[in-house]
Amino acid sequence: MAPASVFDQILDYGSRADPYPLYSELRHTPVSRSDDGTFVVSTYAEIAGLLHDPRLSSDRRNRADPAMVDGPGLPPAFIGLDPPAHDRIRRLLTRHFGPPHSPGRVAGLVPAMAEIAGSLADDLAGRDRVDLVDDFAYPLPVTVICRLLGVPPEDEPRFRVWADVSVAATDPATGDLATRLNRRAGAMVELGGYLGALADAGRRQPRDDLLSGLATDDGPDGRLTREEIMANAALLLIAGHETTVNLIANGMLTLLRHPEILARLRREPDLATRLVEELLRYEPPVQYLPNRTALDDLEIAGTTIPRGAAVALVLAAGNRDPGHVHDPDRFDPDRPNLEHLGFGGGVHYCFGAPLARLEAQLALTELARRLVNPRLLADPPPYRPSPVLRGPRHLPVMIDDVTRGPARPRQLVSTGPTRRQAP
């Protein structure tokens, strides 16, 4: 039996705690092949170029292999479409999320986010052991995305089941690809139906939330169909918390491994903006993008990727490419500003990046300020199964106390650049 390719070793759960030595090995061949035939791109310049290349499609329906196409169900959400269909839906979503039509939507959530984070930190008082995933990193973004969309937070046990099935589809260990895609399609139909009913209620009695806005929008691009609302609302609900959970959990794990930086964040809360950008480079919550297809023969770093082939862009490997960043395996929040791939790039640059930045800045600052003498109980901690959405499943920590210090500094309202484009 032939040895597994480097990329397939990365996919193995045994590599989840520290895939970075394998990413370094993967970069020796900028474009390689996984055991299923996927072309794997791992160096910064090549990934950045392909993120902006219209010949690389995000629509699975362009795959040469029919097994790689999603099962029957809802239409693709906007991240699974190419321009111009992608652009129309993204514009409609953005009208109710960010500039220029809703410039205060995300910033307006800051007081609520601070209140939620403070309450979660208060709940840790009186305990000497806490799980920073279950007790903080998960409930914060879930509560925020529910408030943004107009989803009752008490329904979390219901939609969590569907979200878990969707995320499990990214883990090769849960079955063959066709089976995983069919399971995900079924879960998205159920989740979409639930969100579609909420959107219907928002159409009848509009509220100040994203679902009501989408259901009643009569802008220049017309309205989303009900199925489009279902598909894209399901995406926003899942992506709006799953990736941020990992960003916060990876961030606290990194800070606990670098106690001098944790102590500095406690003293200098304005460090949070730069620190989160470095985290997005150093420990990105999305490790790679598996859903790309070549629309033409592509010549990349001396390799021809044939038309119709599946392509994976390994963002985490590109972020630590020594050809792009000096001393890439060192965590340094004082690193000079540089482009990273933590939010992808091109037309599919992460829709929720401004919100994720704010949540991570606020969460890490609150935990640094409130937790007294936190230390890891397990290193490495147990990781979630998915090789795509990588982060601790639990983050058990011992603490001496929880302080009740002053309110969170106001300067943490920065969301950074609205689009970080890789060159």
Secondary structure by P-SEA (a helix, b strand, c coil): cccccaaaaaacccccccaaaaaaaaacccccccccbbbbbccaaaaaaaaacccccccccccccccccccccccccccccccaaaaaaaaaaaaaccccccccccccaaaaaaaaaaaaaaaaccccccccccccccaaaaaaaaaaacccccccccaaaaaaaaaaccccccccaaaaaaaaaaaaaaaaaaaaaaaaaaaacccccaaaaaaccccccccccaaaaaaaaaaaaaaacaaaaaaaaaaaaaaaacaaaaaaaaacccaaaaaaaaaaacccccccccbbbbccccccccccccccbbbbbcaaaaaaccccccccccccccccbbbbcccccccccccaaaaaaaaaaaaaaaaaaccccccccccccccccccccccccbbbbbbcccccccccccccccccccccccc
